[in-house]
Amino acid sequence: GAQDPNPSAWGSRGVPVNPGLILFVWLTAHCSRPQAEGFSQGGLDASRADTWASANTSLLQGFWCQPASQLSQDQLSALIRRMASQQVLLKAWQLSCLANLAARRGLQGDFAQHPPDLLLFYNLAQVREADCRAFTRRAAQGDMELLANLPDQRAALQHLALACLGGPPTRLSASDLLLLGVLVCDMDASSIVASDPHVLQNLQRCPRLTPAQQAALNTLLARGRTMLGPPSSWNLEGLQALGPLAAYISPSLWMQVQEAVGLAFFGSMVATYRAGTLSQRDARRFVTSFLEAKAKSWSSRPKRGTGRPCVRGNITAATLQDNLFLLHYDCLQLESCLGSRVLRANLDPLLQHPLPAECQRVVKAKLARVYPSGIPEEQLQLITSLVYLYSFTEIGQWNITSRNTVMALLASDVALENQTEAILQKFLDHKGRVTSALLVAIGGSRLCWMSPQQIQAIQPSEFRLAGALDISSCPQSRKNVLYTKAREAFGSTGTTAAYYRFMRPYLGGAPVEELQYLAQANVSMDIHTFTNLNPQNLSIDKVTTLLGQNVGDLQKARSHPAISSWLRSLNRSALGELGLDTDPRQSWAWLPARTDGCSLHVPPTGSPPAHLGYLPLAVALPSSLLWLLYWGTLGPAEGDTAPTLWPPSRRRTGGGKHGTYFTD
């Protein structure tokens, strides 16, 4: 946890050390002395490598690429296989550099034993035509959201998959869909409509559907050719088998479903939501669509503006336990039939229903009448789903003294920018403190919405305990502030290697001087960290050195806004040095010519390319070789004698608006 008292988890300077850093130090110590026990210059045989990987399973979650690059081929292979067998979930920045390392060690051909998530990052130019289908089938089991910062790699996987099918087919068969897996989530609407009905199984794995894909789904369901049959024959079991796709069913289709089936399914969806296994987004989407169909087909709904009183009977505690509550009480009846006493005593069960936005506004208005001086703190912890409706001024009336209240209000994705700042300010005004546990609970994205003054109020020790927080979604102004806070927290870290380990998530706000220093230290930055930087003032040489062995990944992310903007600032000659001078809309030279039915059909203009392969060895070698040579010259470490890769004459001497700097 964030406050683990185990002294083994701490460095000598009081800086928390997670398992990944332990792996970093352990591998460094062993790899810098090749004759250490259990190792030889030739590496381990396969069985001993497996034993080593098994003994270090606890370190896999904190995997760190740079020290792992010093493992032998057998050791690295065993480590990757162990990741697959243990189903270790790595983050995108870990997977991208590991994929490059595996490719350089000639391990990509063992993809059948590797985690599917790792395959998403592999160099597609190295996929043999004989392995095309097997590779695609396994990669399609991975989480495509990991490629959020690599749009070109994601598109390349799609085109590789279609190439395995001999080109874009007119209709995706059941076997095609089995091959494509989650890659179907990137298909356009026309392809989905033309697919075998088994496409529903693929779509269930999509985290979200575009409006066009939603329309395609409803077209498929309306045709009645799926396993559900026509809407008039749908049953409860079939609807439940749709899983999250049921949230996208249109009101026009719900109107065709038998009433008893619809009611039973509505009750089951609300029960699933109240049990916490259905997201608020999906639940509200479903309820809104279903109630719209009900309003059109059922004549019992009171007409807006008639002034009719409560016709359904007063709402009681027992009424709110009914999963069909929202079918009996629309928003007008909720206004008329919910009394103040029942609301005060039953706010929690009421808000456990996925209320449509209109009904949420009714509840907010009633709460204002019940609590004119502000909602009591014990009730605030229950209104998480309503937070987005409150203004900065309204939140100013609240009394927030407990960290639990802050966590309840901010732990979900409902509170927006103004609400986040206002809630935290009320907490701080009552002598509250932003602790590491609170930072971890509310997530790194909340840091984006804290004011600079609130960020400055965080104690460096708490920031250290919170560890790596994802601030990639922050605007540049907040990244700058958070970088300064991170430098305050981690600036005393003993070595540059450890310093980079902690600072990596916050480098999006680093000034160009620090990025240049990191380049000199040969950190081999992963492409995901790089996409969060502001690289506009970096020369091509600095970028090449900064990325080191990962420089080839620029091709996978060339359409990313930050990288695309930087590339536009370069001339054609500079692009040629990076291997990026070819117009991606016109060249697909990255994929070898196919002659066995796995041929790639050149896509129309506008389709991005995939990885063009790594740069010549002369470009990639210096940084990695210097790193190995530098570490290889070290003797046994003692205390804090690990190498400091910052130039020795550049010591920390003072601060500025970007934090502490190193000066000659």
Buried (B, 14 or more C-beta within 10 A) or exposed (E): EBEEEEEEEEBEEEBBBBBBBBBBBEBBBBBBBBEEEEBEEEBBEEEBBBEBBEEBBEBBBBBBBBBBBBBBBBBBBBBBBBBBEBEBBBBBBBBBBBBBBBBBBEBBBEBEEBBBBBBBBBBBBBBEBEBBBBBBBBBBBBBBBBBEBBBBBBBBBBBBBBBBBBBBEEEBEEEBBBBBBBBBBBBEBEBBBBBBBBBBBBBEBBEEBEEEBBBBBBEBBBEBEBEBEBBEEBBBEBBBBBBBBBBBBBBBBBBBBEEEBBBBBBBBBBEBBBEEEBBBEBBBBBBBBBBBBBEEBEEEBBEEEEEEEBEBEEBEEEBBEBBEBBBBBBBBBBBBBBBEEBBBEBBEBBBBBBBBEBBBBBBBEBBBEBBEEBBEBEBBBBBBBBBBBBEEEBBEBBBBBBBEBBBBBBBEEBBEEBBBBBBBBBBBEEEBEBBBBBBBBBBBBBBBBBBBEBBEBBBBBBBBBBBBBBBBEBEEEBBBBBBBBBBBBBBBBBBBBBBBBBBBBBBBBBBBEBBBBBBBBBBBBBBBBBBBBBBEEBBBEBBBBBBBBBBBBBBBBBBBEBBEEBBEEBEEEBBEBBBBBBEBEEEBEBBEEBEEEBBBEEBEEEBBBBBBBBBEEEBBEBBBEBBBEBBEEBEEBEEEEBBBBBEEEBEBEEEEEBBBBBEE
